[in-house]
Amino acid sequence: MMRRVWLITLIAGVLAGCIGDSTRPILGIATLARFTERTGLPPARNQTAMTYDATRRNVVLFGGQAANLTGTHYTDLADTWLFNGNGWHEAHPRTHPAAREGASMSYDAQTKETVLIGGIERVNPARNDNVKTDTWTWDGERWHHEHPSHIPPAWPHVPISFDAATNALTILAPQAGSAASNAALGAFTNGGSFVRWTWDGHDWTEHHDADAPRLSFHGTLLRDPTTNGLLYFTYDPDTSCPPPVPGSPAKCDHPDPTGTYYSQTWTWNGSQWTHEQPNRAPNASAVAATDTRDRAVTVVSANQETWTWKHHNWAITARSVPAPSDAVAAFDNELDVLVVFGASNSPNLWLRRATTWRTVPPH
């Protein structure tokens, strides 16, 4: 009898450890890839928004620009997809944000909701037709249209992340009235520095810091698990170089072997920004996420390299990795994997755990 009780206690303890420890892999990455391939992937798209919902323990994907470009018109999407250990499935909420591309979305650990802001409803590829400034929250079942008293300036792809140092969801936006925030220009330009805004669940608050990252159209804002603050990174040769001389090619051709000429790396500790000066940095367009398994900000570049930020410097941790195109990334804490979704013409999903990658092709 005592032996039977001991065995039951042992089995119960093992099961409790497997279920209760969210950092322990529930599925092997190959098995997870097979499950996901059976359920299929969301339709191909680019400029979509994706984040990990720590309360519902799934990845949330919204909208983007559909791959079926016809003539001079784009088709923007307004669908919501969820990813977990059973693969992808589409949610069908009764209300949702309008179709858009380039929206910014992140999980808010304070309110336990996913927050979406901004983006563009683009009809004519020659201009930005309808720049969004609305704010929506997702509670796992429904989208809620919020009505804050203060609204950050319109800008697509605003860097967004939850800031554990200030316990507030944070975005970086242009200063109101600046050229960069003027949607009528038809193109978004650099100029000046970002302004930090925080969300308290009901309203946005503007903060003018003494020093802040310079405006860039391709930046990303991520939680830095080594400092409990934020890290801002951008590699942007298109808008970081001087304006072209009339009659010359509109491109930047300054050599940048270390990646530091066209990049910016800034850290935030809850009270001030620090412009970091690493001796090297990712030197290609990239997707990025906070890898809680490795406790590091991880960048996967178009040069097929994986970079991590630690100890005030960037380091290459792997080569010959997948090179996602038009992709987004989120780290799934429940499954212990980096989830990368992308490709404009054909959807692809990449899953990474430690140094192992698995590609999930479309049906």
Secondary structure as UniProt FT lines:
FT   HELIX           2..20
FT   TURN            22..23
FT   HELIX           29..39
FT   STRAND          45..46
FT   STRAND          49..53
FT   TURN            54..57
FT   STRAND          58..66
FT   TURN            71..72
FT   STRAND          76..84
FT   TURN            85..86
FT   STRAND          87..91
FT   STRAND          100..101
FT   STRAND          104..108
FT   TURN            109..112
FT   STRAND          113..117
FT   STRAND          120..121
FT   TURN            125..126
FT   STRAND          130..131
FT   STRAND          135..138
FT   STRAND          143..146
FT   TURN            156..157
FT   STRAND          160..163
FT   TURN            164..167
FT   STRAND          168..173
FT   TURN            176..177
FT   HELIX           179..181
FT   HELIX           183..185
FT   STRAND          195..199
FT   STRAND          204..207
FT   TURN            217..218
FT   STRAND          220..224
FT   TURN            225..228
FT   STRAND          229..235
FT   HELIX           237..240
FT   TURN            246..247
FT   TURN            257..258
FT   STRAND          263..268
FT   STRAND          273..275
FT   STRAND          286..291
FT   TURN            292..295
FT   STRAND          296..301
FT   TURN            302..303
FT   STRAND          305..310
FT   TURN            311..312
FT   STRAND          313..319
FT   STRAND          328..332
FT   TURN            333..336
FT   STRAND          337..342
FT   STRAND          348..353
FT   TURN            354..355
FT   STRAND          356..360
//
